[in-house]
């Protein structure tokens, strides 16, 4: 028998391995407190390394700069909003029955989201408005017939 190569998602503590591949290992479960404590311990270790037998100032400068960068990152992390209501958006968590538009087809035929683009917007997408004028005329004729 041939084994299936289809990826089977697993859910660990409410986190799917499709969204976070390391969910089974618990890496997605680091709390904010754990990050803060381990970060400040790292800052203290970096500062403690200044007391040693090095004679030049290059090591001291590097240790102080690295400690300052980690401390700045920790302060930013400390004051950022929790945002518990925000979830990762991916192609897998669309509503039931959602059908993704044919973006390439819509772009080539100037339909869907691309139907109302101006000449400058078309040029920004490297589309010459003169080359797609016939599509705009067809769209205008179709709009007239659908109104009557």
MODELLER restraints for C-alpha pairs under 7 A, 6 or more apart:
rsr = mdl.restraints
at = mdl.atoms
rsr.add(forms.Gaussian(group=physical.xy_distance, feature=features.Distance(at['CA:9:A'], at['CA:16:A']), mean=6.41, stdev=0.5))
rsr.add(forms.Gaussian(group=physical.xy_distance, feature=features.Distance(at['CA:9:A'], at['CA:17:A']), mean=5.68, stdev=0.5))
rsr.add(forms.Gaussian(group=physical.xy_distance, feature=features.Distance(at['CA:9:A'], at['CA:18:A']), mean=5.83, stdev=0.5))
rsr.add(forms.Gaussian(group=physical.xy_distance, feature=features.Distance(at['CA:10:A'], at['CA:16:A']), mean=5.68, stdev=0.5))
rsr.add(forms.Gaussian(group=physical.xy_distance, feature=features.Distance(at['CA:10:A'], at['CA:17:A']), mean=5.47, stdev=0.5))
rsr.add(forms.Gaussian(group=physical.xy_distance, feature=features.Distance(at['CA:11:A'], at['CA:17:A']), mean=6.25, stdev=0.5))
rsr.add(forms.Gaussian(group=physical.xy_distance, feature=features.Distance(at['CA:12:A'], at['CA:23:A']), mean=6.13, stdev=0.5))
rsr.add(forms.Gaussian(group=physical.xy_distance, feature=features.Distance(at['CA:12:A'], at['CA:24:A']), mean=5.85, stdev=0.5))
rsr.add(forms.Gaussian(group=physical.xy_distance, feature=features.Distance(at['CA:15:A'], at['CA:23:A']), mean=6.25, stdev=0.5))
rsr.add(forms.Gaussian(group=physical.xy_distance, feature=features.Distance(at['CA:16:A'], at['CA:23:A']), mean=6.82, stdev=0.5))
rsr.add(forms.Gaussian(group=physical.xy_distance, feature=features.Distance(at['CA:17:A'], at['CA:23:A']), mean=5.64, stdev=0.5))
rsr.add(forms.Gaussian(group=physical.xy_distance, feature=features.Distance(at['CA:36:A'], at['CA:74:A']), mean=6.40, stdev=0.5))
rsr.add(forms.Gaussian(group=physical.xy_distance, feature=features.Distance(at['CA:39:A'], at['CA:74:A']), mean=6.76, stdev=0.5))
rsr.add(forms.Gaussian(group=physical.xy_distance, feature=features.Distance(at['CA:43:A'], at['CA:67:A']), mean=5.02, stdev=0.5))
rsr.add(forms.Gaussian(group=physical.xy_distance, feature=features.Distance(at['CA:43:A'], at['CA:70:A']), mean=6.68, stdev=0.5))
rsr.add(forms.Gaussian(group=physical.xy_distance, feature=features.Distance(at['CA:43:A'], at['CA:71:A']), mean=6.68, stdev=0.5))
rsr.add(forms.Gaussian(group=physical.xy_distance, feature=features.Distance(at['CA:46:A'], at['CA:63:A']), mean=5.77, stdev=0.5))
rsr.add(forms.Gaussian(group=physical.xy_distance, feature=features.Distance(at['CA:46:A'], at['CA:67:A']), mean=5.88, stdev=0.5))
rsr.add(forms.Gaussian(group=physical.xy_distance, feature=features.Distance(at['CA:47:A'], at['CA:63:A']), mean=6.65, stdev=0.5))
rsr.add(forms.Gaussian(group=physical.xy_distance, feature=features.Distance(at['CA:47:A'], at['CA:64:A']), mean=6.71, stdev=0.5))
rsr.add(forms.Gaussian(group=physical.xy_distance, feature=features.Distance(at['CA:47:A'], at['CA:67:A']), mean=6.75, stdev=0.5))
rsr.add(forms.Gaussian(group=physical.xy_distance, feature=features.Distance(at['CA:50:A'], at['CA:60:A']), mean=5.87, stdev=0.5))
rsr.add(forms.Gaussian(group=physical.xy_distance, feature=features.Distance(at['CA:106:A'], at['CA:112:A']), mean=5.67, stdev=0.5))
rsr.add(forms.Gaussian(group=physical.xy_distance, feature=features.Distance(at['CA:106:A'], at['CA:114:A']), mean=6.40, stdev=0.5))
rsr.add(forms.Gaussian(group=physical.xy_distance, feature=features.Distance(at['CA:107:A'], at['CA:114:A']), mean=5.83, stdev=0.5))
rsr.add(forms.Gaussian(group=physical.xy_distance, feature=features.Distance(at['CA:109:A'], at['CA:135:A']), mean=6.70, stdev=0.5))
rsr.add(forms.Gaussian(group=physical.xy_distance, feature=features.Distance(at['CA:110:A'], at['CA:135:A']), mean=6.85, stdev=0.5))
rsr.add(forms.Gaussian(group=physical.xy_distance, feature=features.Distance(at['CA:119:A'], at['CA:129:A']), mean=5.74, stdev=0.5))
rsr.add(forms.Gaussian(group=physical.xy_distance, feature=features.Distance(at['CA:122:A'], at['CA:128:A']), mean=6.72, stdev=0.5))
rsr.add(forms.Gaussian(group=physical.xy_distance, feature=features.Distance(at['CA:122:A'], at['CA:129:A']), mean=6.38, stdev=0.5))
